[in-house]
Amino acid sequence: MRISPARLPRLLGVVVIAFAQYEARPLLGAVELFRGIAIQLAYRWATGRVVADPTDRSVLLWSVVSRVERNRNVSLELYGILAATAVGCVLVVISSAILLLPLCALLVAVGADGEVVAGVGFAVVGLRWLMTCWRAFHSYQNEQKLMAQLPETSAPRWRIDYLAAIPARSGLGGRVLDLFLGYADESGAEVVLHCERHNMGFYRRHGFHLTPTARSGDQRAMLRKPVGARPPGRVGSQRSGPF
């Protein structure tokens, strides 16, 4: 079941609010999380990798770590990249404009001409876009380093990127996770995630086991093997966290 675009802002809010509360400064953390999660949500929505509770109070974003090549859908991947790029560009322009308005007003007030103001504007937008790309690349490198520590497999391997629910510990996250795992079992896919120690018990109850050799900082990798076909689940178009 494909997620309607109208539901995406609510799902984005669930993930941002759920994770921002664990930041040292929740309000500032929410602002920082918003752009990155919005870009990731756009990509996963376009590629059909979002699972959500019907009430939009729980959402899971997932990605493919390794796959059987014959199942690769290049056009779908390109669609996801275009969607993520478009959202990223819009957010960079909007956030830069908010920053630039007082800056441009100050430049005009001190007598700067139009070319100087325009040059400063383009420089700020370009710098912010480069910073966004660098953070994404750095995050990707960390993910690849962690995934490379996992045992090799010939089966498809999927990764849970985000799992969040509001309110936390309401059971909604577990139900969405079970829905996704049923779909993974039908597809014969292993599921991997990385989480902090206080979340390990939750995932163990859903069939995951710790992979001691795969760790990055406070993050630990957990792996779940497929357990056989389950009744078909309704899957829409998933970072482990509060659920």
C-alpha positions as CSV (number, residue, x, y, z in Angstrom):
1,M,0.0,0.0,0.0
2,R,1.6,3.2,-1.1
3,I,1.7,6.1,1.4
4,S,-0.2,9.1,0.3
5,P,2.0,12.3,-0.1
6,A,-0.5,14.1,2.2
7,R,0.6,11.8,5.1
8,L,4.3,12.6,4.7
9,P,4.4,15.9,6.8
10,R,2.7,14.0,9.7
11,L,5.2,11.1,9.5
12,L,8.1,13.5,9.2
13,G,6.8,15.2,12.4
14,V,6.7,11.8,14.2
15,V,10.3,11.0,13.5
16,V,11.6,14.5,14.2
17,I,9.7,14.8,17.5
18,A,10.6,11.3,18.6
19,F,14.4,11.8,18.1
20,A,14.7,15.5,19.0
21,Q,13.8,14.8,22.7
22,Y,17.0,12.8,23.0
23,E,19.1,15.8,21.8
24,A,20.9,18.0,24.4
25,R,18.9,20.9,23.1
26,P,15.6,19.4,21.8
27,L,14.3,22.5,20.0
28,L,17.6,23.1,18.2
29,G,18.0,19.4,17.6
30,A,14.6,19.3,15.9
31,V,15.7,22.0,13.5
32,E,18.9,20.1,12.7
33,L,17.0,16.8,12.3
34,F,14.3,18.2,10.1
35,R,16.2,18.7,6.9
36,G,18.1,15.4,7.0
37,I,15.1,13.3,7.8
38,A,12.9,15.1,5.3
39,I,15.4,14.3,2.5
40,Q,15.6,10.6,3.6
41,L,11.8,10.4,3.9
42,A,11.4,11.7,0.3
43,Y,13.9,9.1,-1.0
44,R,12.3,6.2,0.8
45,W,8.8,7.3,0.0
46,A,9.6,7.4,-3.7
47,T,11.2,4.0,-3.6
48,G,8.4,2.4,-1.5
49,R,10.4,2.0,1.7
50,V,8.1,3.5,4.3
51,V,5.8,1.6,6.6
52,A,3.4,3.6,8.7
53,D,0.6,3.0,11.2
54,P,-2.8,3.9,9.8
55,T,-3.1,6.6,12.4
56,D,0.3,8.1,11.4
57,R,1.6,7.8,14.9
58,S,4.3,5.3,14.1
59,V,6.6,5.1,11.1
60,L,9.5,2.9,9.9
61,L,12.0,3.9,7.2
62,W,14.2,1.2,5.6
63,S,16.8,0.8,2.9
64,V,18.5,-2.0,1.0
65,V,22.0,-2.8,2.0
66,S,22.5,-5.7,-0.4
67,R,20.2,-7.3,-2.9
68,V,19.8,-9.9,-5.6
69,E,20.8,-7.9,-8.7
70,R,18.0,-9.1,-10.9
71,N,15.6,-7.4,-8.5
72,R,17.2,-4.0,-8.9
73,N,14.8,-1.3,-10.2
74,V,17.1,1.4,-11.6
75,S,14.2,3.7,-12.6
76,L,12.7,3.6,-9.1
77,E,16.1,4.4,-7.6
78,L,16.5,7.4,-9.9
79,Y,13.0,8.6,-8.9
80,G,14.0,8.4,-5.3
81,I,17.2,10.3,-5.9
82,L,15.3,13.0,-7.8
83,A,12.7,13.3,-5.0
84,A,15.4,13.6,-2.3
85,T,17.4,16.1,-4.3
86,A,14.3,18.3,-5.0
87,V,13.4,18.3,-1.3
88,G,17.0,19.0,-0.3
89,C,17.3,21.9,-2.7
90,V,14.0,23.5,-1.6
91,L,14.9,23.2,2.1
92,V,18.4,24.6,1.6
93,V,16.9,27.6,-0.3
94,I,14.2,28.2,2.3
95,S,16.6,28.0,5.3
96,S,19.1,30.1,3.5
97,A,16.5,32.8,2.6
98,I,15.6,33.0,6.3
99,L,19.2,33.5,7.1
100,L,19.8,35.9,4.2
101,L,17.0,38.3,4.8
102,P,18.6,40.1,7.8
103,L,22.0,39.8,6.2
104,C,21.0,41.4,2.9
105,A,19.1,44.1,4.8
106,L,22.3,44.9,6.7
107,L,24.4,45.0,3.5
108,V,21.9,47.3,1.8
109,A,21.9,49.5,4.9
110,V,25.7,50.0,4.8
111,G,25.5,50.8,1.1
112,A,26.5,47.6,-0.7
113,D,25.4,47.4,-4.3
114,G,23.2,44.8,-5.8
115,E,26.0,42.7,-7.2
116,V,27.6,42.4,-3.7
117,V,24.3,41.4,-2.1
118,A,23.6,38.8,-4.9
119,G,27.1,37.4,-4.5
120,V,26.8,37.0,-0.8
121,G,23.4,35.3,-1.3
122,F,24.8,32.8,-3.8
123,A,27.8,32.1,-1.6
124,V,25.7,31.4,1.5
125,V,23.3,29.1,-0.5
126,G,26.3,27.3,-2.1
127,L,28.1,26.9,1.2
128,R,25.0,25.5,3.0
129,W,24.4,23.1,0.2
130,L,28.0,21.9,0.3
131,M,27.7,21.4,4.1
132,T,24.5,19.4,3.6
133,C,26.3,17.1,1.0
134,W,29.3,16.7,3.3
135,R,27.2,15.7,6.3
136,A,25.3,13.2,4.1
137,F,28.5,11.8,2.8
138,H,30.1,11.5,6.3
139,S,26.9,9.8,7.5
140,Y,27.1,7.4,4.5
141,Q,30.7,6.6,5.3
142,N,29.9,5.7,8.9
143,E,27.0,3.5,7.8
144,Q,29.2,1.7,5.3
145,K,31.9,1.1,7.8
146,L,29.4,-0.4,10.3
147,M,27.7,-2.6,7.6
148,A,31.1,-3.8,6.3
149,Q,31.7,-5.4,9.8
150,L,28.7,-7.7,9.4
151,P,29.0,-11.3,8.2
152,E,28.7,-11.8,4.4
153,T,25.5,-13.2,3.1
154,S,24.0,-14.3,-0.3
155,A,20.5,-13.3,0.8
156,P,19.0,-9.8,0.4
157,R,19.8,-7.6,3.4
158,W,17.6,-4.7,4.4
159,R,18.4,-2.1,7.0
160,I,16.0,-0.3,9.4
161,D,17.0,3.3,9.3
162,Y,14.4,4.9,11.5
163,L,11.6,3.6,13.7
164,A,9.7,6.0,15.8
165,A,6.3,6.2,17.5
166,I,4.4,8.9,19.4
167,P,3.7,8.3,22.2
168,A,6.7,6.2,22.9
169,R,6.3,2.7,24.3
170,S,2.7,2.6,23.3
171,G,3.0,-0.6,21.2
172,L,2.6,1.2,17.9
173,G,6.2,0.9,17.0
174,G,6.2,-2.8,17.7
175,R,3.2,-3.3,15.5
176,V,4.7,-1.4,12.6
177,L,8.0,-3.4,13.1
178,D,6.1,-6.7,13.0
179,L,4.4,-5.6,9.8
180,F,7.7,-4.8,8.1
181,L,9.4,-8.0,9.4
182,G,6.5,-10.1,7.9
183,Y,7.2,-8.5,4.5
184,A,11.0,-9.2,4.9
185,D,10.3,-12.8,5.7
186,E,8.1,-13.2,2.6
187,S,11.0,-11.7,0.5
188,G,13.6,-13.9,2.2
189,A,15.5,-10.8,3.4
190,E,17.8,-10.5,6.4
191,V,17.1,-7.3,8.4
192,V,19.9,-5.3,10.1
193,L,19.9,-2.2,12.2
194,H,22.1,-0.4,14.6
195,C,20.9,0.9,18.0
196,E,22.1,2.0,21.4
197,R,22.2,-0.4,24.3
198,H,18.9,0.6,25.9
199,N,17.0,-0.4,22.8
200,M,18.5,-3.9,22.4
201,G,15.9,-5.6,24.6
202,F,13.1,-4.4,22.3
203,Y,14.7,-5.7,19.2
204,R,15.7,-9.0,20.8
205,R,12.0,-9.6,21.5
206,H,11.4,-9.3,17.7
207,G,14.0,-11.8,16.7
208,F,17.2,-9.7,16.4
209,H,20.5,-10.8,17.8
210,L,23.6,-8.8,18.6
211,T,26.6,-8.8,16.2
212,P,29.5,-8.1,18.6
213,T,32.0,-7.3,15.9
214,A,29.9,-4.7,14.3
215,R,30.0,-1.4,16.3
216,S,30.6,2.2,15.8
217,G,30.9,4.4,18.9
218,D,27.8,3.8,21.1
219,Q,26.0,2.1,18.2
220,R,25.7,-1.7,18.0
221,A,24.6,-3.7,15.0
222,M,21.8,-6.3,15.4
223,L,20.8,-8.8,12.7
224,R,17.6,-10.9,12.1
225,K,17.5,-13.8,9.8
226,P,14.2,-14.5,7.8
227,V,12.1,-17.1,9.6
228,G,10.0,-18.4,6.7
229,A,7.0,-17.0,4.9
230,R,4.3,-15.3,6.9
231,P,0.8,-14.2,5.9
232,P,1.0,-11.2,3.5
233,G,1.2,-7.9,5.3
234,R,0.1,-4.5,4.1
235,V,3.3,-2.6,3.4
236,G,3.5,1.0,2.3
237,S,6.1,2.8,1.0
238,Q,12.2,3.1,8.3
239,R,16.9,4.8,12.4
240,S,15.9,2.7,15.3
241,G,14.7,4.8,18.1
242,P,11.8,5.6,20.5
243,F,8.8,3.4,19.9
